[in-house]
Amino acid sequence: MTVVPVVPVVLAHTLSGQALIRQDVTPLALTYVGFLLMLAFRVRRGRRPALPEGGAAPEGPKGLATLARFVLVTATAGYAVFLGIDVVFYFVLGGQHASFLVQALWGGAFLAFVVAVPVFLAASWIEGRLRVRRTGEGHRSHRSG
């Protein structure tokens, strides 16, 4: 039996100072600045409740429509931020090919609007039905008091 010596191989490559700044430091700094801007905007604007008082949408079709609108607006804003991050960090700073953006556009849209929104709405509907069965009052039980 022959023993073959194992030679360690370094798989990581080293980045030059300029590449490190472009690929790591700049995205982190921009993300931090963006977070601070969002925080400052939120503090200046004040807090407005997204759903009616009591934290629950109204019962019935009107309540489902209110929740669906809220979820769609939230998913659309999140999708826009996702695309903005892709464009800035991967396309502009990272030098990715344009096909990367096309994949991000379609893949992100699929995940946001075909998977996440319907699954969240279905889970919310199921939760509402279970609450009605358990309490007999549904979402209205949160408003009493």
Disulfide bonds with the S-S distance in Angstrom:
none
